[in-house]
Amino acid sequence: MPRRDSTPLARVLGHPLTITVVGAVLAAVILPPLTRGWQDRQKELELKRDLVTQLAQSSTVAVRAGIPSTRPTRDAARRDWLVQRSVSNAIIATYFPSLADCWFNYSDAITAFLEMRSASKDAARDVEPKGHEIKTKLASTRRTCHWDEGLPPAEAQRLRTLKQSVIPKLDGLTTADVPGIASDLGTLILIGRDGIIRRIVAAQARGYAHGIL
């Protein structure tokens, strides 16, 4: 029973019917966005998980397959890589458009890595341009995509060491240089790949709710 000294407004607000109506309104207005936000967050996490798994697996397989010097191995790895790359490009362009150019340009370095030939004498003339292309792609995406930032200390130190030992060799690269540089160059490329993956994980996917409303 309301107190005699309570105001009319207080009596209205304290009425059971008012409380029921307000509760129903809040449930209709607040709960659906909250529920959708939570559901979208789970879907977004699943999208990122599947995408980064695909990026990590396809690029690692490509780079590691490209380290041996046999031409058939590189050719097969390149064909598989181009298919996987087209899939990842489409997904990133759809859900992370601000990072589409980052991955597209960076993945060119992986393609160029697979196109370096060390077993074919006829392909010797192609090695130097590919080395320069890789160097250019790594440098340009480092400036625009900042893939070398936020790395764990050990990985950052490894990257600094590889930059000093590998990058200067990419200009003027010869056929004879490829076997000795391929493993370290592949490791450097994969470290940069990790940096771009971190940016994707931190980004917001387009088409998903981010927040209450």
N, C-alpha and C positions, 0 to 999 in steps of 0.2 A: 504494500500500500504506500503511495507516494507521500512524502512528508508534506505537511501543510505549508511550510515556508519555502518549498521549492518553486522555481519559476515555471511559467507555462512551457518555455522551451525545454527545460530540463525534464519536465513531465512527458513531453512529446518524445524526446530522444530516448528516454528510459522506458517507453512503452514497448511491450513485447512485440507488437506488430511492426513498430519502427525498426527494432533490432532485426527482425526477420527480413524485412524489405531491404535494409542496408546490407545485410549479409548476402542476400541473393544477388544484389547489384554488384557487390565486390567480387562474388564468385563468377559472375558472368563477364565482368570487365577485366579482372586481374588474372584469374586462373588460366584461361585459354592462352594468353600470351606467354605466361610462365611455363605452361606445359609445352607449348610449341617451341619456346626457346630451349628448353631442356632436351626435347626430342631432336631439334636441329643440331644442337651441340654434339649429341651422340653421333648423329649422321655425319657431321663435319669431321669429327675425330676419325670415324671409320674411313671416310674419303681420304683424309691425309695419311692415315696408316697404310692404306692400299697403294696410294700414289707414291709415297716415299719408299715403300718396299719395292715397287716396280722400278723406280729410278735407281735405287741402290743396286738391285740385283742385275738389271740389264746393263748398267754402265760398268759394274765390276766385272761381269762376265766378258763384256766387250774388251775392256782394257787388258784384263789378264790373258785373254785369248790373243790379243794383239802383240803381246810381248815376245812370243817365239818368232823366229825369223823366217819361217816358211811361208811362202806366198799363199798356198791353199788355205792355211789356217787363218791368215788375215782376211782373205776374201770371204770365207764363210762367216767369220765374226762380223765383218762389215755388213753383209746382207742381213744377218739377224739383228744387228744393232739398228739399222735403218728402219726396220719394221717396228721395233720396240720404241725407237725415238719418235716415230710418227704418232704412236699411241699416247705417249707422255706429253708430246706437244699439244695434242688435241685436248687432253684433260686439263693441262695447266692454262691453256688459252681460254677454256670455258669457265673454270672456277677460280683461277688466280691470274686474271689478265694483266695485272701490273707486273707480274713476274714472267710473263710469256717470253718477252725478248731476252731476259736474262738466261733462261734455260735454253732457248733456241740457239742463241749465239754461243753459249758455253758448250753445248753439245756438239757444235761444229768442231771444237778442238778434239773431241773424242773421235769424230769421223776422220779428221785429218791424221790423227794418231794411227788409226787403222789403215790409212792409205799410204803410210810410209812403207816402202818396200826395201828389204835388205837382202833378198835372195835372188832378185832378178837384175841382171846386168843392164837390161834394156831400160829399167826404171830408175837408174841412178840419177838421171836428170830431174826426177820428180821429188827427190828427197829434200833438197834444200828449200824449195818453195813450201813444202809441207811443214818443215821445221819453223820457218818464218810465220806461216799461218797460225800454227799452234801458239807461238810466242805472242802474236798480235791478239788472238782471241783471249788468251789468259789475261793479258794486260788490260784490254778494253773492258772485259767483264769484271775485272777487279775494281776498276774505277766506277762502273755503273751499278754493279750488283753487290759489291763489297763482300765477296765470298771469303775473303781472308780475315774478316773481323769476327770476334766472338768465338774463336776456336779454343778448345781446351789447351792449356799451356804446353803439354807434350806435343800435341799436333801442330801448334803454332811454331814451336821450335823446329820441328821436323820440316815444316814448310819453309822456314827461313834458310835452313841448310840446303834444301833442294833448290831453292831459287838461286842460291849462289853457285851451286855445282852444275845445275842443268840448264837454266835459262840462257847463260852466255853461249852455250854450245848449239843452240837452235838456229842461229844465223850461220850459214855456211855449213850446215849439216851434210855429211857425206854418207854414202851407203855403208862404208866401213864403220861409221860412228854409231849406226842404229842399234846394233846388238848391245853395245856398252851403255847406251843411254836409255834404252826402252823401259827397263824396270823402274828406274828412278823417275823418269818422266811420267810413267803410268801412275806411280804413287802420288806425284804432285797433282796430276789431273784429278785423281779421286779425292784428294784433300779438298780441292776447290769444289768438287761435286758435293761434299759434305756441307760446305758452307752455304751453298744454294738450297740444299734440303732444309737446313735450319731456317732459312728465310721463309720457305714454304710452310713449315710447321708453325711459324709465328704469325703468318698472314691470316686474314679472314677470307673464307671461301665465299664467292658470290652465290647468291640464291638461298642463303641460310640466315635465320634470325640471329642477331647478335645483340642481346639485351632484352628488356622486358617487352618493349613495343616494337 
